[in-house]
Structure formats: C-alpha cells, structure tokens
Amino acid sequence: MSTYPVDIKSTTASGVAVHDAGGTPAPGRALGLYVSKEGGQAATTVKIKDNTTVLAEFLIPATNTTNGPGSTTYMQFPGTGFRAQTSLKFEIVTTATSVTLLHG
C-alpha cells in the first residue's frame, strides 16, 4: 500500500507550450517527470511551474545523431515533490517526443 497521501495522476503532452497538469488549472504537487525523445532531437528544456512562477527547470541532453537512438529520462522528485499552490503547470520549452508529468 502506498504511503503517499493522495492519488497520483499523470498528464502527457508533446507540443512546445505550457500545459495544465490534469488538463485544468488547479493546485498540486509535481512528483516525477518522464521525457521521451526520438533520435535527432536537440536538447529539451522542461519547466515545472506554479502558474507563471518557475519551480524547477530541467535540461535533457540532445539525441542529435541523425537516425540515431532516442532516449528516455525519468526523474522522481524527493519528499512530496514540488508544490504549486495556485496552478500546477509544465512547460515544454523545446522539442520532445512526449513529456509526462506525474502529479498529485
């Protein structure tokens, strides 16, 4: 049985934009991040936000070998994660095949 005090949800996006966790603006905690990249993509930047305030920023290395292998990166945040008191969002700043935010 989990000891985390809330149900964990996931929100996946692929476009370069700001995305609401859960599809609608609401408070929450970012618990983990999964980034998938195809081969041939430049470095990816992903930001976790509380509305417009950046709580964390991550740079995922390039997979810039043409027709080369892609990559997947998983991060689990310590403790109870990053708390967004207003509206939990994540921003894909540069290209990624997909980004999944695990949140509660």
Secondary structure, 3 states (H helix, E strand, C coil): CCCCCCCCEEEEECCCCEEEHHHCCCCEEEEEEEEEECCCECCEEEEEEECCEEEEEEEECCECCCCCCCEEEEEECCCCCEEECCCEEEEECCCCCEEEEEEC
